[in-house]
Amino acid sequence: MEENRFKFIVDKLKEQEGVEGIFILDNEGRLKFKFGELDLSQEDISPIFEAWKNRSGSFIFKDERFAILKNEEIQFAAKNLTKGRDNIVGSVTKEGDFLIAHTREEGLILLEWSILVNKVAWS
């Protein structure tokens, strides 16, 4: 994925309230691009990618447990079980990268975030 395409994705997702962070991983889980105020490293993102690829039931992100509610080859959705106000949603992009967004439930619920992320990933 090119950087200008990543910027397009960020702009589209930021049209909704509640975006905490947006990440692009290559098909091996390496962090390519990131947006947001979270200071995250490859090690912080890896549990999400591994859970998606291995079809796990949950994962730990930022010391909080997320339950995976949707885990398909091209889409992913998880809810924070600790506080319940944030989500991790993902979609494979048309370029074959992995788009992952960390969101709050402000304006959109988890299902709506999942649909939006998938739509933007393939636009």
C-alpha positions as CSV (number, residue, x, y, z in Angstrom):
1,M,0.0,0.0,0.0
2,E,1.2,3.5,-0.8
3,E,1.2,6.2,1.8
4,N,-1.3,8.4,-0.1
5,R,-3.8,5.4,0.0
6,F,-3.2,5.1,3.7
7,K,-4.0,8.9,4.1
8,F,-7.2,8.4,2.1
9,I,-8.2,5.5,4.5
10,V,-7.4,7.7,7.5
11,D,-9.5,10.6,6.2
12,K,-12.5,8.4,5.4
13,L,-12.5,6.7,8.9
14,K,-11.9,10.0,10.7
15,E,-15.3,11.3,9.3
16,Q,-16.8,9.3,12.2
17,E,-16.3,10.1,15.8
18,G,-14.4,7.6,17.9
19,V,-11.3,6.7,15.9
20,E,-8.4,6.1,18.3
21,G,-5.9,4.6,15.9
22,I,-5.5,3.1,12.4
23,F,-2.9,0.6,11.4
24,I,-1.8,-1.1,8.2
25,L,0.1,-4.4,8.5
26,D,1.6,-6.3,5.6
27,N,0.5,-9.9,5.0
28,E,3.1,-11.1,7.6
29,G,1.9,-8.8,10.3
30,R,4.6,-6.2,10.1
31,L,3.5,-2.6,10.9
32,K,3.6,-0.4,7.7
33,F,1.7,2.7,8.7
34,K,0.0,4.0,11.8
35,F,-2.2,6.9,12.7
36,G,-3.4,8.1,16.1
37,E,-2.2,9.3,19.4
38,L,-1.4,5.8,20.7
39,D,2.3,5.2,20.8
40,L,2.2,1.6,19.7
41,S,5.1,-0.7,18.6
42,Q,5.1,-3.8,16.5
43,E,4.9,-5.8,19.8
44,D,1.7,-4.0,20.7
45,I,0.0,-4.8,17.4
46,S,1.2,-8.4,17.0
47,P,-1.3,-10.0,19.4
48,I,-4.2,-8.6,17.2
49,F,-2.7,-10.0,14.0
50,E,-1.9,-13.3,15.6
51,A,-5.4,-13.7,17.0
52,W,-6.9,-12.9,13.6
53,K,-4.7,-15.3,11.7
54,N,-5.0,-18.1,14.3
55,R,-8.7,-17.6,14.8
56,S,-8.3,-17.1,18.6
57,G,-11.2,-16.3,20.8
58,S,-9.6,-13.3,22.5
59,F,-6.4,-11.3,22.8
60,I,-4.8,-8.7,25.1
61,F,-4.2,-5.2,23.8
62,K,-3.0,-2.4,26.0
63,D,-3.3,-4.6,29.0
64,E,-7.0,-5.2,28.4
65,R,-8.8,-8.3,27.1
66,F,-10.8,-8.2,23.9
67,A,-13.3,-10.9,22.9
68,I,-13.3,-11.7,19.2
69,L,-16.9,-11.6,17.9
70,K,-16.1,-11.9,14.2
71,N,-13.1,-13.6,12.8
72,E,-13.2,-14.3,9.1
73,E,-10.4,-14.4,6.6
74,I,-11.1,-10.9,5.4
75,Q,-12.9,-9.3,8.4
76,F,-12.3,-9.1,12.1
77,A,-14.1,-7.5,15.0
78,A,-13.4,-7.6,18.8
79,K,-14.9,-5.9,21.8
80,N,-13.1,-4.8,25.0
81,L,-14.3,-6.9,27.8
82,T,-12.6,-4.9,30.5
83,K,-14.2,-1.5,29.9
84,G,-16.6,-2.3,27.1
85,R,-16.3,1.1,25.3
86,D,-13.7,0.3,22.6
87,N,-13.4,-2.0,19.7
88,I,-10.8,-3.4,17.4
89,V,-12.1,-3.9,13.8
90,G,-10.2,-5.0,10.7
91,S,-10.4,-5.8,7.1
92,V,-8.0,-7.1,4.5
93,T,-7.5,-4.3,1.9
94,K,-7.8,-4.6,-1.8
95,E,-3.9,-4.5,-1.9
96,G,-3.8,-7.5,0.4
97,D,-2.6,-5.6,3.5
98,F,-4.5,-5.7,6.9
99,L,-6.3,-2.6,8.0
100,I,-6.9,-2.5,11.7
101,A,-8.8,0.3,13.5
102,H,-9.1,0.9,17.3
103,T,-12.4,2.7,17.9
104,R,-14.7,3.9,20.6
105,E,-18.4,3.3,20.5
106,E,-19.3,7.0,19.8
107,G,-21.7,7.4,17.0
108,L,-21.2,3.9,15.6
109,I,-21.6,0.5,17.3
110,L,-19.2,-2.4,16.7
111,L,-21.1,-3.9,13.8
112,E,-21.3,-0.5,12.0
113,W,-17.5,0.1,12.5
114,S,-16.9,-3.4,11.0
115,I,-19.0,-2.6,7.9
116,L,-17.4,0.8,7.5
117,V,-13.8,-0.4,7.8
118,N,-14.5,-3.2,5.3
119,K,-16.1,-0.7,2.9
120,V,-13.2,1.8,3.2
121,A,-10.6,-1.0,2.8
122,W,-12.1,-2.0,-0.5
123,S,-12.9,1.5,-1.9
